[in-house]
Amino acid sequence: MFLTPEELADLTDYDVGQWSRQRRWLDRNGYPFELSAAGRPKVLRAYVEKRLGLTTAKAAAQTEPDFSRWERA
C-alpha cells in the first residue's frame, strides 16, 4: 500500500529517518503524501508506480479480454 522506509529513501535520496528532508523533497517534486503519527511521510505505492509509468500485472492483464473460451473446435 505505502512505500517502505527503504523505498522512500531510494526515491528521495535521503536516508531512512531523515523525514523532514524527505517531506521537503516530496513537496518540491509534487508527490502527495500523508504523515504518520510519528511525522514520517507515507506515499502510496500505486501513485509512484503510475507516475513512473509502471503498471501492475493485474492492470496489464485487464487490457484485453480473453476470447479463448469462444474458440470453436
Secondary structure, DSSP 8 states (H G I E B T S, - for coil): -B--HHHHHHHHT--TT-HHHHHHHHHHTT---EE-TTS-EE-BHHHHHHHTT---HHHHHTTS---GGG---
